[in-house]
Amino acid sequence: MYTKDGESYYILDAHVALWDARPENQRNIHGKQFIDCFYDYHRNLSPESEVWPYEEYLYQGGDRLLKDLFADGYVDHAIFQPAALPAFYTNGFGQTEEAFALAQQHPDKLTYNHCWDPRFGEDGLKQLREDAKRFNLKGVKLYTAEWFGDSRGWKLDDKWSYRYLEAAQELGIRNIHIHKGPTIRPLDRDAFDVADVDKVATDFTELNFVIEHCGLPRLEDFCWIATQEPNVHAGLAVAMPFIHTRPRYFAQIIGELLYWLDENRIQFSSDYAIWTPKWLVEKFVDFQIPEDMTEYPALTTEVKKKILGLNAAAMYDIEVPEELRVADDPAEATPEAVSVA
């Protein structure tokens, strides 16, 4: 919980990870390229006081995560959103067993989401069913630009993707988080395009599609889709640190999201360990959209509370103490699609 000026905020970090990018786990040069790209985002967008030494950045471990998020970072609950990347890392990038064990040890603080790749076909569907039972999955994280053999990406509206989404719906996995954001070397930019979100959101109305990184740098495309599809949500991972380096750009991002969507469909994410939540929470609570950007809705304390935790808590049925809720509780909201025609 974070308290400032007499207001208390429930903090749910909707996008965190435990990764291992140490040289002994790098399968090839692409493993180094990937983590180096992460580190470039980290050091270029963070305050100088928050920049980690490169060697520490390669692997954090559970003890540091618990400290950075819950002891220092004001976080009340966090959700693991792993990326596998077996083409780049021998034992995978996201550490499934370590993260899941940590979530089991701290179920009041951590939720574990898993991942799938529809290019694994029937074998992958079988594995999904086993994973859903083992991890008690409420959500998954999808990486459409991930490499698989000669393939350098897939689309949400592919035939096999529909098979997996149908299985998720059947298994009660209703929260589908998808990386649709900046290119990460060596992955291909176009494999992160947001266009395929439109079709699946229409065809799977019982699922929530959380578009991580809110489509950046395709924010306008994302907003035109999300305003028509009430089950499409915006994750602020990667967008958040611009609050430090380019505050007017961040104001544009959050302003556009508030204009096109509504405050119940935007989720705070630190994208740990690319960034730590402490300084992001502090800066967001203090942030105001500049007065000359008059086309955007007001970023009120109530709106900030929803974005910082109440929205994701409602999506994952996480109980929030009564004193930390707002009058217009997002758990009770049923947003309707908006037509701009």
Secondary structure, DSSP 8 states (H G I E B T S, - for coil): -EEETTEEE--EEEEE--BB--GGGB-SHHHHHHHHHHHHHHHHHS-GGG---HHHHTB--HHHHHIIIIISS--SEEEE-----TTTBTT-SB-HHHHHHHHHH-TTTEEE-B---GGGHHHHHHHHHHHHHHHT-SEEEE-TT--BTTB----TTSHHHHHHHHHHHHHT--EEEEE-SS--TTS-GGGG-SHHHHHHHHH-TTSEEEEEGGGTT-HHHHHHHHTT-TTEEEE-TTTTTHHHH-HHHHHHHHHHHHHHS-GGGEE----BTSS-HHHHHHHHHH----TT-TTS----HHHHHIIIIIHHHHHTT----GGG--SS-GGG---------
